[in-house]
């Protein structure tokens, strides 16, 4: 049975599998979004992982639908859609595709994995071609377009071209090489004596102390298995971030719920003596940042790599900042046990 992609607006015109999204009337949902109706047996850390699990379970109700859709374009969702449309190749390259989806969504990968470089090449190719030919992630509203409509053009371009890169990444070297090289250089810095990594597993925090801001694909590598990253850069420049792993329903391990950052922000502002103020996004943002403010960052700017945005000098010493962050979460998580499948009402209730 051959499947085909349809724009999200056509969801109800025929039985349709929905990937990395939710929609009323879906024949089958394959998404890691919190509370999505993904069948329990197909739950996975990534939506692409759920699609690959579905290919191993052909009798899954709803999988007989031929139409496949998503309401946005990102690497995880694209890989899931592509896998359903190309099941033979997808199962042949399943391990690689899982690495690509995880790197694309969570920005983390084990650089010792034999397929890590290939996965990074594919991710960098997708990123480069998306920005060159269309618009950056979260950039549709600035163009007065709806993402669920505009993203269909991206799927139409990438779907027939991805298989060639999967089997022969050299075919896309001109596109992927610039970002690939930048990330490789950054990974070398993370793995060098210039960088110190401290992990606080009881609260799910990784602290990365490194000279200068880095691309996420390098910065988040040491954070595998944790859900928060505190970056300490030379010049007393800092950022804290909740990873995307606690926006979705993570299957592979239990997690702690996100805590509202307002009390921590107030504490840091009480310590801060520069004119700048500490600011943060709400806990339902895909990747809330706590940072010293300058001009308010747009969603595309916050999604972009830390080395692509200004990060300002604080008056707070790095060891003091780390102690404040650790103390806040140790107190906030006292008596809370990690679990899978937190609901948003449960998470929001933690801050009341």
Secondary structure, 3 states (H helix, E strand, C coil): CCCEECCHHHHHHCCEEEECCCCCCCCEEECCECCCCCCHHHCCCCHHHHHHHHHCCCCCCCCCCCEEECCCCCHHHHHHHHHHHCHHHHHHCHHHHHHHHHHHHHCCCCCCCCCHHHHHHHHHHHHHHHHHHCCCCCCCHHHCCCHHHHHHHHHHHHCCCHHHHHHCHHHHHHHHHHHHHHHHHHHHHHCCCCCEEEEECCCCEEEEEECCCCCHHHHCHHHCCCCEEEEEECCCEEEEEECHHHCECCCCCCECCCCCCHHHHHHHHHHCCCCCCEEECCCCCCCCEEEECCCCCCHHHHHCCHHHCCCCECCCCHHHHHHHHHHHHHHHCCCCCCECCCCHHHHHHCCC
